[in-house]
Amino acid sequence: MERIPASERTREKLKALMEGRSDAEDGRSELVRLAARLIIEEALEGEAKDALGRDYYARGATPGAGYRNGYRPGRVKSAEGAIEYSAPQIADRAEPFRSRIREIAGGRTEALEAMAVEMYARGLSTRDIEALFADETGKSLLSRTAVSEITERLWAEYEAFASRDLSEFEVTYLFVDGIAERLHLGQPREAVLAAWAILADGKKALLHLAPGTKEDTASCKEFFQDLRRRGLPDPVLVASDGAPGIIRAIEECLPRTIRQRCLVHKTRNLQSKVPEDVWPEFKARASACYQAASPALARLLRDDIVTTYGRDLPSAVACLQDDFEACIAHLRFPLGHRRTIRTTNLLERLFGEERRRTKVIPHAFGERAVLKLMYAALIRAAERWRGIKITEFERRQLKAIRDEIDTAFAARTAPAAGAPVTASPTRLSSKDRT
């Protein structure tokens, strides 16, 4: 038993507590103490590993580095009372081993638990954090190995986040977007998909973050299927960019949901097809379509653009007409919500936050390393989100829209002569859309 690292024994106790196999009287307090003890012991073992130059079970030794010689007890104070831990001892060194972590641990449990993780989550590399944990002589108080082991807490947090039950969330609006990241060394960038929602009470919540090979239908379907397996209810509207894989996945996995095409992405597509000198006027007229008072008026304005530019700018007009009903889907919703639900802008800004961090750590690759850093950046940004106000009148509007969707869905799926209709909720009749 003594040949097992102290942190492993603590981890087993923590696991037993979480599985209900512990006889602790106050489970919550014991959970905090064991979690803090595990962090301290992992940091101390990382420090010992750096001093010896080898892992716990590795053979061989550097002359003068010494060898592991059991553990000695230590104690720190915390809000949950004294926390006891086991500190590794090193014998037969050219210079006596002196743990710098133990010197700063007394009375500073909270810093050891959270400071390194927060620094990493907010964009500092392990090298940066190691430099910050240095004394006046420049000697490291927290080794890079110890920092890496402590920040692994983020992976456990991500796994819990990516598997949590979503049935408790009453989702009204859902937003989905992806960003390309280098998940594997030497391989092309791969898509990481994210989803956030506006709930029935107006609050915003990050719901999911998961890798996919690319924004193809199979990857996107798996993303949505995972959300549904975990209890995601049918949102009233889902907003995404124009990636064909995402569109098909939405229509297959969320057939009782209206699809909104992100207008920021759509406007970029239009701009690429219009001459620079014509773009200001064309943009103004396209924006008038997308911001019209009603879907019926938006269609009239579109027809006017087609008549005006159809001969000279056929590719721009074709782009405007492509997926037009999804571009104006937000016009069916409460006026105060339209600005928020017509784009995936919030995810775009979050990806900017995340990309700023990965630039700081350019050699962080691998699915695990990238996902835990992305999760840390996105979940902390999400904590600062401000919701939207949903009035009682707007709730009634949303309920009426939901009833329309359900009626249209029932009509499409009801047995009928001939081939079944497979149109998505955004392709309702003109009467339904107005």
ZIRAZI-V985729 format. One record per pair of residues at least 12 apart in sequence whose ideal C-beta (glycine too) atoms are under 10 Angstrom apart, sorted by the first residue. I is the first residue (numbers start at 1). J is the second residue. Records with the same first field share a line. If there is no record, write none. Layout:
I = J  J
This chain:
2 = 70  71
3 = 56  57  68  70
4 = 56
5 = 41  42  45  48  55  56  57  68  71  86  88
6 = 37  38  40  41  42  44  45  70  71  73  85  86  87  88
7 = 37  38  39  40  41  42  43  44  45  46  56  85  86  88  149
8 = 38  41  42  45  56
9 = 38  41  71  86
10 = 33  34  35  36  37  38  39  40  41  42  85  86
11 = 34  37  38  41  42
12 = 34
13 = 30  33  34  37  38
14 = 30  31  33  34  35  37  38
15 = 34
16 = 34
17 = 30  31  33  34  35
18 = 31  34
22 = 34
26 = 80
28 = 80
29 = 79  80  81
30 = 80
31 = 80
32 = 78  79  80  81  83  109  113
33 = 78  80  81  82  83  84  85  109
34 = 83
35 = 80  83  113  153
36 = 76  78  79  80  83  85  109  110  112  113
37 = 74  76  78  83  84  85  86  109
38 = 85  113  150  153
39 = 83  85  109  112  113  114  116  117  146  149  150  153
40 = 74  76  83  84  85  86  87  101  102  105  109  112  113  150
41 = 71  74  85  86  87  88  149
42 = 145  146  148  149  150  152  153
43 = 85  99  101  102  105  112  113  116  142  143  145  146  147  149  150
44 = 71  74  85  86  87  88  99  101  102  105  146
45 = 68  71  86  87  88  145  146  149
46 = 101  142  143  144  145  146  147  148  149  150
47 = 87  88  90  97  99  100  101  102  140  141  142  143  145  146  149
48 = 66  68  87  88  89  90  97  99  101  143  145  146
49 = 68  88  143  145  146  149
50 = 140  143  144  145  146
51 = 65  66  68  88  90  93  97  98  99  143
52 = 65  66  67  68  88  90  93  97
53 = 65  66
54 = 67  68
55 = 145
56 = 68  88
61 = 92
63 = 94
64 = 92  93  94  95
65 = 90  92  93  94  97
66 = 89  90  91  92  93  94  95  96  97
67 = 89  90  91  92  93
68 = 88  89  90  91
69 = 88  89  90  91  92  97
70 = 86  88  89  90  91
71 = 85  86  87  88  89
72 = 85  86  87  88  89  99  102
73 = 85  86  87
74 = 86  87  99  101  102  105  106
75 = 105  106
76 = 102  105  106  107  108  109  112
77 = 105  106  107  108  109
78 = 107  108  109  110  113
79 = 109  110
80 = 109
83 = 105  109
85 = 102  105
87 = 99  101  102  105
98 = 139
99 = 141
100 = 133  134  135  139  140  141  142  143
101 = 133  140  141  142  143  146
103 = 135  141
104 = 133  135  141  142
111 = 133  142
112 = 142  146  150
113 = 150  153
114 = 150  153
115 = 129  132  133  142  150
116 = 129  130  132  133  142  146  147  148  149  150  151  153
117 = 129  147  150  151  152  153  154  157  376
118 = 151  376  380
119 = 132  133  147  151
120 = 147  148  150  151  153  154  357  360  361  372  373  376
121 = 151  154  157  357  372  373  375  376  377  378  379  380
122 = 353  356  357  360  376  377  380
123 = 353  354  356  357  358  359  360  361  373  376  377
124 = 147  357  360  361
125 = 144  147  357  360  361  362  363  364
126 = 142  143  144  145  146  147  148  149  150  151  361  364
127 = 144  147  361
128 = 144  147  360  361
129 = 142  143  144  146  147  148  150  151
130 = 142  143  144  145  146  147  148
131 = 144
132 = 147
133 = 146  147
148 = 369
151 = 369  372  373  376
152 = 368  372
153 = 372  376
154 = 368  369  371  372  373  374  375  376  379
155 = 368  369  371  372  375  376
156 = 372
157 = 372  375  376  379
158 = 209  210  368  371  372  373  374  375  376  379
159 = 371  372  375
161 = 206  207  208  209  375  378  379
162 = 207  208  209  210  226  230  371  375
163 = 226  229  230
164 = 207  208  230  231
165 = 230  231  232
166 = 195  197  205  207  208  226  227  228  229  230  231  232  233
167 = 230  231  232  233
168 = 199  231  233
169 = 197  199  200  203  205  207  230  231  232  233  235
170 = 197  199  200  201  203  233  235
171 = 195  196  197  198  199  200  205  207  227  232  233  234  235  236  237  238  257
172 = 197  198  199  200  201  202  233  235  236  237  333  337  341  388  390  394  395  398  401  402
173 = 196  197  198  199  200  204  235  236  237  238  239  257  258  260  330  333  337  340  341  388  398
174 = 195  196  197  198  207  208  224  227  232  233  234  235  236  237  238  239  240  250  254  257  260  341
175 = 194  195  196  197  198  204  207  235  237  238  239  240  260  262  340  341  343  344  345  346  347
176 = 193  194  195  196  197  207  208  215  220  223  224  227  238  239  240  241  243  246  249  250  254  262  344  347
177 = 191  192  193  194  195  196  215  239  240  241  243  246  262  265  343  344  345  346  347  348  350  351
178 = 190  191  192  193  194  210  211  212  214  215  219  220  223  240  241  243  245  246  344  347  351
179 = 191  192  193  194  347  348  350  351  352  354  355  358  374
180 = 192  214  215  351
181 = 211  351  354  355  358  364  365  367  370  371  373  374
182 = 358  362  364  365  366  370
183 = 211  212  213  365  366  367  368  369  370  371
184 = 365  366  367  370
185 = 363  365  366
186 = 365
187 = 365
188 = 213  214
189 = 214
190 = 211  212  213  214  215  219  367  370
191 = 210  211  212  213  214  215  216  219  220  223  243  245  246
192 = 209  210  211  212  351  354  367  370  371  374
193 = 208  209  210  211  212  215  219  220  222  223  224  226  240  246  249  347
194 = 206  207  208  209  210  223  344  347  350  351  354  374  375  378
195 = 207  208  209  210  223  224  226  227  232  235  238  240  347
196 = 208  209  344  346  347  350  378  382  385
197 = 227  232  233  235  238
198 = 235  236  237  337  340  341  346  385  387  388  390
199 = 235  387  388  390
200 = 233  236  390  395  398
201 = 387  388  389  390  395
202 = 337  386  387  388  389  390  391  394
203 = 385  386  387  388  390
204 = 340  346  382  384  385  386  387  388
205 = 382  385  387
206 = 346  347  350  375  378  379  381  382  383  385
207 = 227  230  232  382
208 = 223  224  226  227  230  232
209 = 223  350  354  371  374  375  378  379
210 = 222  223  226  227  371
211 = 223  367  370  371  374
212 = 245  246
214 = 243  245
215 = 240  241  243  244  245  246  247  249
216 = 243  244  245  246  248  249
217 = 243  244  245  246  247  248  249  252
218 = 245  248  249
219 = 245  246  249
220 = 240  243  244  245  246  247  248  249  250  252  253
221 = 245  246  248  249  250  252  253
222 = 249  253
223 = 245  246  249  253
224 = 238  246  249  250  252  253  254
225 = 249  252  253
226 = 253
227 = 253  254
228 = 253  254
232 = 253  254
233 = 256
234 = 254  255  256  257  402  405  406  409
235 = 254  256  257  258  402
236 = 256  257  258  332  333  341  398  399  401  402  405  425
237 = 254  257  258  259  260  329  330  332  333  337  341  342  398  401  405  425  426
238 = 250  251  253  254  257  258  259  260  329  341  425  426
239 = 258  259  260  261  262  263  326  329  330  340  341  342  343  344  345  346  347
240 = 259  260  261  262  265  326  344  347
241 = 261  262  264  265  266  268  269  343  344  347  348
242 = 261  262  265  266  268  269  319  322  323  326  327
243 = 265
246 = 259
247 = 259  261  323  326  424  426
248 = 424
250 = 326  424  425  426
251 = 422  423  424  425  426  427
252 = 422  424
254 = 424  425
255 = 405  409  412  413  422  423  424  425
256 = 402  405  406  408  409  410  413  425
257 = 402  405  409  424  425  426
258 = 325  326  329  330  332  333  341  401  402  404  405  408  424  425  426  428  433
259 = 323  325  326  329  424  425  426  427
260 = 326  327  328  329  330  331  332  333  338  341  342  343  344  426
261 = 290  322  323  324  325  326  327  328  329  330  342  343  344  426
262 = 326  327  342  343  344  345  347  348
263 = 286  287  289  290  291  327  328  330  342  343  344  345
264 = 342  343  344  345  348
265 = 343  344  348
266 = 286  290  319  320  322  323  324  326  327  342  343
267 = 283  286  287  290  327  343
269 = 316  319  320  322
270 = 282  283  286  313  315  316  317  319  320
271 = 283  286  316  319
272 = 315  316  319
273 = 313  314  315  316  317  318  319  320
274 = 286  309  313  315  316  317  319  320
275 = 312  313  316
278 = 309  312  313  316
279 = 316
281 = 308  309
282 = 305  308  309  313  316  317  320
285 = 301  302  304  305  308  309  320
286 = 301  302  305  316  319  320  327
287 = 301
288 = 301  302  304  305
289 = 301  302  303  304  305  320  324  327  328  331
290 = 302  320  324  327  328  330  331  338  342
291 = 328  330  331  338  339  342
292 = 328  331
293 = 331  335
294 = 328  331  332  433  434
295 = 324  325  328  329  330  331  332  428  430  432  433  434
296 = 328  331  430  433  434
297 = 328  331  434
298 = 324  325  327  328  331  433
299 = 324  325  328  430  433  434
301 = 328
302 = 317  320  321  324  327  328
303 = 321
305 = 317  320  321
306 = 318  320  321
323 = 426
324 = 426
325 = 423  424  425  426  427  428  430  433
326 = 424  425  426  427
327 = 342  426
328 = 342  426  433
329 = 341  342  425  426  428  433
330 = 342  343
331 = 433  434
332 = 397  400  401  404  426  428  432  433  434
333 = 394  397  398  401
334 = 388  390  391  393  394  395  396  397  398  401
335 = 394  397
336 = 388  389  390  391  393  394
337 = 388  389  390  394  397  398
339 = 388
340 = 387  388
341 = 388
346 = 381  382  385
347 = 378
349 = 381
350 = 374  377  378  379  381  382  385
351 = 374  377  378
352 = 377  381
353 = 374  377  378  380  381
354 = 370  373  374  375  376  377  378  381
355 = 374  377
356 = 377
357 = 373  374  376  377
358 = 370  373  374  377
360 = 373
361 = 373
404 = 425  428  432  433
405 = 425  428  432
406 = 425
407 = 428  432
408 = 423  425  427  428  429  432
409 = 425  428
411 = 428  429  432
412 = 424  425  427  428
